[in-house]
Amino acid sequence: MATETGQPAARLRVDLTGQVAMVTGASQGIGRAIAETLAANGATVALVARSAAKLDEVAAAIRAAGGRAESFPCDVSKAADVAAVVEAVHAALGRIDILVNNAGVTRDTLLPRMSDEEWDEVIATNLRGPFLFTRAVSRPMMQQRYGRIVNVASVSGLIGNPGQANYSASKAGLVGLTRTVAKELAGRKITVNAVAPGFIASDMTAALGPALLDEVKKRVPAKRLGEAWEVAEAVLFLASPAAAYVTAQVLTVDGGLIG
């Protein structure tokens, strides 16, 4: 199955046939790569993001490649919207086996200049959103005694990053949420893990410009930026039946950046 992100053929393969995966922030970047990768491995994917038009584009691309996907527009920071979307996915697709909390925003500035709104917006999307979705899917997953929850954190949440107090705090909180909920749900055969990407090639990193990107690459032992599909394959493993005894873990995908 060809992907928009340029993933090579014949990489990690697992059988997700019959499973339903919900991916937030699925309209672009890492979220789109995750959705495509899960679909390529047999899952029916519920695509979640704010833009219905962008979701429909991703869904069409997945279907054209032979996969199955449906669009579910949602503001992930609003409890009523999240509850309605989870209910709609159940009604349309019958179950939810995999949840990937990927939706995230940045509002970067140094702390003395950071507004209340810039803080609140990042925390609402990056931390409140995963809490709302995890809470909403936990009950049906407990009833079916199976589930995989994967949260997309960041190395910024592990080591901090100047100019990203809000973003780093949200991702550090997501790591704490991951480890706590993993312990709460482990007895019901539900795993909860996180991936923590480092510098990944994207529109955001491209905006840094060639000179700054060269400096970034020098900091990374692998001497390059990561690719979205490389994060997606880490998610694929954690979302697979093969990861049944892996829970409460944070898998960094950063080319050795934080060691």
Buried (B, 14 or more C-beta within 10 A) or exposed (E): BEBBBEBEEEEBEBEBEEBBBBBBBBBBBBBBBBBBBBBBBBBBBBBBBBEBEBBBBBBEBBEEBEBBBBBBBBBBBBEEBBBBBBEBBBEEBEBBBBBBBBBBBBBBBEEEEBEEEBBBBBBBBBBBBBBBBBBBBBEBBBEBEBBBBBBBBBBBBBBBBEBBBBBBBBBBBBBEBBBEBBEEBBEBBBBBBBBBBBBBBBEEBEEEEEEEBEEBBEEBEEEEBBBBBBBBBBBBBBBBEEBEEBBBBBBBBBBEBEE
